[in-house]
Amino acid sequence: MTKLYGAIEAGGTKFVCAVSDTDLNIVERVQIPTTVPAETMAQVFEFFDKYTVEAIAIGSFGPIDVNKNSATYGYVTTTPKKGWANYNFLGDMKAHYDVPYVWTTDVNVAAYGELKRGAAKGCQSCLYLTVGTGMGGGAVVNGKVLEGFGHPEMGHITMRRHPEDKYEGYCIYHKDCLEGLTCGPAVEERAGGVKAYDIPKDAKDWEIEAYYLAQACMDYTLILSPEKIVFGGGVSKQEQLFPMIRESFKEQMKDYVATPDLDDYIVHVELGDDAGITGCLLLAMEEAAK
């Protein structure tokens, strides 16, 4: 009998649920709107009730509690998403399906997907950064998803301001952290309300955006030394950004450390919108094999 594995990429806008075989052939995949837990999870359970799976991996929007010694392990914690704060996501899943689980962030599973099947294939480490409605990052180090007492919150590191940037920042917690200066809404507010895709590709706004993203890449390089930095998210679809990020990275790093060729080091996501669900399925398979 063919073994099946389950995956949930739980985003703030939608959930993607999938079941695959050991060759990553998708048996079924659905999208479910992220409304409130009672509504969204009812559809999740309806989907998985149809299958007997060996394990389920969940990559969730956060913040989430990933500390197995914590009383709230498996919870979505302080999210502003209505109805989801302090929701026992993993506990609710376990109450329905007695299988092994992987519980981590949506960006961590995307990083794992890119490492195994995407832009960082063949590497032992990579960093995945998503720049969209928010800004976040996940990392794989020596083949393992990076976590400590909690999970990385890479979008909220402090930034050195671009000398020509007068924008105060979008983040409700820190104003001008990385997320506050580079996320999609920040790009649009800095441009006076112009949608990102309508901002001219040679506008100063993109130079400023690239400066901050390059600065973040430099910081993460100095701390983690990943073999590859992979960008995903809607803002990163602005192709003109990549040469600008690489050039600004070079200027800011000042040759302090040697890196791989920048054209091959700072790259765009290869799996696109499938990075997260691919990482989830691979992690589920590994968990089931333990």
Backbone torsions as a table, in degrees:
resi	resn	phi	psi	omega
1	MET	NA	137.6	-179.8
2	THR	-69.4	130.7	177.1
3	LYS	-82.5	141.0	-178.5
4	LEU	-119.8	152.9	-177.2
5	TYR	-135.2	145.0	-176.2
6	GLY	-110.1	151.1	-179.9
7	ALA	-143.0	140.1	173.4
8	ILE	-130.7	117.1	170.4
9	GLU	-101.3	101.8	-171.7
10	ALA	-96.4	101.1	179.9
11	GLY	-101.0	166.8	180.0
12	GLY	-70.0	-19.9	179.0
13	THR	-102.8	-40.0	-178.7
14	LYS	-149.7	154.2	169.7
15	PHE	-100.2	138.4	169.2
16	VAL	-112.9	121.4	177.6
17	CYS	-114.2	139.4	-178.8
18	ALA	-147.5	153.8	172.0
19	VAL	-128.4	134.8	179.5
20	SER	-136.8	168.6	172.0
21	ASP	-92.8	-174.0	-175.7
22	THR	-68.3	-15.2	178.1
23	ASP	-97.0	12.6	-178.8
24	LEU	66.2	19.3	172.0
25	ASN	-75.7	121.4	-176.8
26	ILE	-75.5	121.5	176.6
27	VAL	-79.2	-44.6	176.4
28	GLU	-157.7	146.3	179.5
29	ARG	-142.7	135.3	179.9
30	VAL	-135.2	156.3	170.6
31	GLN	-113.2	136.5	-177.4
32	ILE	-129.2	128.4	178.6
33	PRO	-61.5	139.5	175.2
34	THR	-86.7	100.1	178.7
35	THR	-107.7	-95.5	172.9
36	VAL	-123.1	157.1	-174.2
37	PRO	-52.2	-42.8	-176.9
38	ALA	-59.3	-40.9	-178.7
39	GLU	-77.3	-50.3	-176.2
40	THR	-64.7	-47.2	-175.6
41	MET	-69.0	-29.5	175.9
42	ALA	-59.6	-38.3	178.2
43	GLN	-74.3	-32.8	175.0
44	VAL	-62.2	-46.4	-179.5
45	PHE	-66.3	-37.9	177.7
46	GLU	-60.5	-38.0	178.9
47	PHE	-67.6	-51.1	-174.4
48	PHE	-76.5	-18.8	176.5
49	ASP	-60.4	-21.0	-177.2
50	LYS	-81.7	-8.6	-172.3
51	TYR	-131.4	152.7	169.2
52	THR	-107.5	110.8	-175.0
53	VAL	-110.9	154.9	-179.2
54	GLU	-78.9	-31.4	-179.2
55	ALA	-165.7	161.7	177.8
56	ILE	-131.5	131.9	173.3
57	ALA	-109.5	137.1	-178.6
58	ILE	-122.3	124.1	171.6
59	GLY	-112.8	109.8	-169.5
60	SER	-112.0	150.9	166.8
61	PHE	-61.8	159.9	-173.8
62	GLY	-130.9	-165.6	0.7
63	PRO	-67.9	149.2	176.4
64	ILE	-130.0	161.3	177.5
65	ASP	-97.2	113.7	-179.3
66	VAL	-108.6	6.2	-178.6
67	ASN	-85.2	110.2	-175.3
68	LYS	-65.2	-16.2	177.9
69	ASN	-90.7	-0.4	-177.2
70	SER	-89.0	148.1	177.6
71	ALA	-67.3	-20.9	-179.7
72	THR	-110.6	25.2	175.7
73	TYR	-57.8	133.1	-179.8
74	GLY	91.5	-0.2	-179.8
75	TYR	-91.0	147.8	157.7
76	VAL	-79.7	132.5	-169.5
77	THR	-103.4	-96.7	-168.3
78	THR	-95.8	30.0	-179.9
79	THR	-64.7	143.3	173.4
80	PRO	-78.2	-5.4	-179.3
81	LYS	-62.8	119.4	-172.8
82	LYS	-55.0	125.3	175.7
83	GLY	89.7	-14.0	-173.1
84	TRP	-98.2	-14.6	179.5
85	ALA	-62.5	131.5	179.3
86	ASN	60.8	33.1	176.4
87	TYR	-91.2	130.1	-178.6
88	ASN	-83.9	76.0	-175.7
89	PHE	-59.9	-55.5	-175.8
90	LEU	-65.3	-40.0	179.1
91	GLY	-62.0	-39.3	177.9
92	ASP	-64.8	-40.5	177.3
93	MET	-64.5	-44.1	-178.7
94	LYS	-64.9	-30.3	178.2
95	ALA	-67.1	-22.5	-179.0
96	HIS	-99.0	-34.2	-174.0
97	TYR	-136.6	118.5	-178.7
98	ASP	-89.4	77.1	-179.5
99	VAL	-136.6	164.7	173.5
100	PRO	-65.9	148.3	-178.2
101	TYR	-129.4	149.9	163.8
102	VAL	-113.8	130.8	-176.9
103	TRP	-128.6	111.7	-179.6
104	THR	-154.6	-168.3	-175.2
105	THR	-89.4	161.3	178.7
106	ASP	-64.0	-34.1	179.6
107	VAL	-76.0	-30.7	176.0
108	ASN	-65.4	-41.8	-179.8
109	VAL	-69.6	-33.1	176.2
110	ALA	-66.0	-41.0	176.6
111	ALA	-60.0	-42.0	-178.9
112	TYR	-67.7	-39.9	176.8
113	GLY	-61.7	-43.4	179.4
114	GLU	-67.8	-33.8	178.6
115	LEU	-67.1	-41.8	-173.4
116	LYS	-85.7	-35.5	-172.7
117	ARG	-132.1	1.4	-172.8
118	GLY	-123.1	-135.6	-171.4
119	ALA	-65.6	-22.1	-179.2
120	ALA	-107.2	18.6	-179.7
121	LYS	-57.8	134.6	-178.0
122	GLY	93.3	-9.7	178.5
123	CYS	-92.2	163.2	173.0
124	GLN	-101.3	-12.2	-179.8
125	SER	-146.3	148.4	173.3
126	CYS	-160.9	161.9	176.3
127	LEU	-119.8	133.2	176.5
128	TYR	-116.5	124.2	179.0
129	LEU	-120.1	129.5	177.3
130	THR	-112.4	128.9	-179.5
131	VAL	-120.4	104.9	-178.2
132	GLY	-151.3	-126.7	177.0
133	THR	-59.2	-34.6	172.4
134	GLY	-125.3	-163.1	178.6
135	MET	-146.1	122.3	-179.1
136	GLY	-149.9	170.3	-179.5
137	GLY	-148.3	151.1	173.9
138	GLY	-133.1	157.1	-177.3
139	ALA	-139.2	149.2	170.2
140	VAL	-119.9	126.3	-178.7
141	VAL	-124.5	125.3	-176.9
142	ASN	51.7	40.0	175.8
143	GLY	80.2	0.7	-177.6
144	LYS	-118.4	141.0	176.3
145	VAL	-62.4	134.9	-176.1
146	LEU	-83.6	121.2	172.8
147	GLU	-146.9	156.6	175.2
148	GLY	-127.4	-127.8	173.7
149	PHE	-70.0	-18.6	173.9
150	GLY	-144.5	-163.9	178.3
151	HIS	-104.3	156.2	179.0
152	PRO	-59.3	143.1	172.5
153	GLU	-121.7	69.1	-170.3
154	MET	-69.3	-16.8	-179.3
155	GLY	-76.4	-7.3	-172.4
156	HIS	-116.4	24.2	174.1
157	ILE	-74.0	153.5	-179.3
158	THR	-76.3	139.3	-177.5
159	MET	-110.1	143.2	165.0
160	ARG	-78.5	127.0	-173.3
161	ARG	-71.4	141.2	170.5
162	HIS	-65.0	133.4	-174.0
163	PRO	-59.7	-21.3	-178.7
164	GLU	-105.6	7.3	-177.2
165	ASP	-95.8	115.9	179.6
166	LYS	-102.4	0.1	-177.7
167	TYR	-69.6	133.4	-172.4
168	GLU	-77.1	-24.2	179.3
169	GLY	114.2	149.9	-172.2
170	TYR	-99.2	-24.5	-173.4
171	CYS	-65.7	130.6	-178.4
172	ILE	-72.6	-17.5	180.0
173	TYR	-93.9	-44.1	-170.0
174	HIS	-123.3	-4.1	-176.6
175	LYS	63.3	-80.8	-170.6
176	ASP	-107.4	41.6	167.8
177	CYS	-75.8	-178.1	-178.7
178	LEU	-57.2	-48.3	179.1
179	GLU	-61.5	-43.4	-177.5
180	GLY	-63.0	-21.7	-177.6
181	LEU	-105.1	-17.0	-172.1
182	THR	-124.1	-13.7	-177.1
183	CYS	-65.6	163.9	-177.1
184	GLY	-52.1	-49.7	178.2
185	PRO	-60.6	-33.3	178.1
186	ALA	-66.9	-42.7	178.3
187	VAL	-58.3	-43.9	-177.4
188	GLU	-70.7	-40.6	178.5
189	GLU	-65.6	-40.7	179.4
190	ARG	-61.6	-32.3	-178.9
191	ALA	-88.0	11.9	177.0
192	GLY	77.5	28.1	177.5
193	GLY	94.4	2.1	178.9
194	VAL	-76.4	132.5	177.6
195	LYS	-62.2	145.9	-174.6
196	ALA	-55.1	-41.2	-177.3
197	TYR	-72.2	-10.0	176.7
198	ASP	-99.9	-6.0	178.0
199	ILE	-75.6	126.4	-180.0
200	PRO	-53.6	141.3	-174.9
201	LYS	-65.9	-19.8	178.7
202	ASP	-101.0	13.6	-178.9
203	ALA	-70.3	152.7	178.4
204	LYS	-59.0	-28.7	-178.4
205	ASP	-54.4	-39.7	-177.1
206	TRP	-74.2	-31.8	174.2
207	GLU	-63.1	-41.8	179.0
208	ILE	-66.1	-44.4	178.1
209	GLU	-58.6	-46.8	-178.8
210	ALA	-63.3	-36.3	179.3
211	TYR	-59.7	-45.9	-178.9
212	TYR	-70.3	-41.2	180.0
213	LEU	-66.7	-37.2	176.5
214	ALA	-65.8	-40.9	178.6
215	GLN	-60.9	-41.8	177.7
216	ALA	-64.3	-43.1	177.9
217	CYS	-60.0	-38.6	178.0
218	MET	-64.5	-46.1	-179.9
219	ASP	-60.7	-46.7	-178.8
220	TYR	-67.2	-34.0	177.0
221	THR	-63.7	-44.4	-179.3
222	LEU	-66.8	-30.3	-177.2
223	ILE	-89.4	-45.4	-170.6
224	LEU	-107.8	-22.3	-175.3
225	SER	47.7	53.7	179.9
226	PRO	-68.7	155.4	177.4
227	GLU	-77.0	-18.4	-177.4
228	LYS	-155.9	140.8	171.9
229	ILE	-114.3	120.4	-174.1
230	VAL	-114.6	125.7	178.5
231	PHE	-101.6	133.0	170.8
232	GLY	-128.1	-172.3	-179.4
233	GLY	92.6	162.0	-173.4
234	GLY	-61.7	-40.9	-177.9
235	VAL	-64.8	-34.1	-177.6
236	SER	-70.2	-7.3	175.7
237	LYS	-75.4	-6.4	173.7
238	GLN	-76.9	94.9	-170.4
239	GLU	-60.9	-27.7	-178.2
240	GLN	-66.4	-15.4	-178.9
241	LEU	-66.9	-36.4	-169.5
242	PHE	-63.7	-47.5	175.1
243	PRO	-60.7	-34.3	-179.3
244	MET	-70.6	-40.1	177.8
245	ILE	-63.0	-46.1	-178.6
246	ARG	-62.4	-42.0	-179.6
247	GLU	-66.6	-43.6	179.4
248	SER	-67.4	-37.1	176.2
249	PHE	-58.1	-46.9	-179.8
250	LYS	-60.9	-43.4	-179.5
251	GLU	-65.1	-41.8	-176.6
252	GLN	-76.9	-36.2	179.3
253	MET	-69.3	-33.2	178.1
254	LYS	56.3	36.5	177.6
255	ASP	59.9	24.3	-179.3
256	TYR	-65.1	-41.7	173.4
257	VAL	-127.0	150.4	176.3
258	ALA	-80.2	138.9	177.4
259	THR	-127.1	165.4	170.2
260	PRO	-59.2	165.8	175.8
261	ASP	-50.5	127.9	-171.0
262	LEU	-63.8	-29.0	177.1
263	ASP	-64.1	-23.9	-178.9
264	ASP	-108.0	-2.5	-176.4
265	TYR	-100.6	-43.4	178.7
266	ILE	-108.7	105.3	-168.1
267	VAL	-134.5	168.2	177.5
268	HIS	-88.5	151.3	179.0
269	VAL	-56.0	138.8	-178.4
270	GLU	-95.2	-33.6	-177.7
271	LEU	-86.7	-5.3	178.8
272	GLY	58.4	-132.2	-177.4
273	ASP	-73.8	-3.2	179.9
274	ASP	-95.4	-1.7	-175.7
275	ALA	-60.0	-47.8	-176.1
276	GLY	-66.1	-47.1	-177.2
277	ILE	-69.0	-32.5	176.2
278	THR	-65.1	-46.6	177.6
279	GLY	-60.5	-41.3	178.1
280	CYS	-59.2	-49.5	-177.4
281	LEU	-62.4	-41.6	178.7
282	LEU	-64.8	-40.9	178.1
283	LEU	-66.7	-37.0	176.9
284	ALA	-62.6	-42.3	178.7
285	MET	-61.9	-42.9	179.6
286	GLU	-65.2	-40.1	-179.7
287	GLU	-65.0	-40.8	-179.1
288	ALA	-66.7	-27.6	-177.0
289	ALA	-81.5	-9.1	-176.7
290	LYS	-70.8	NA	NA
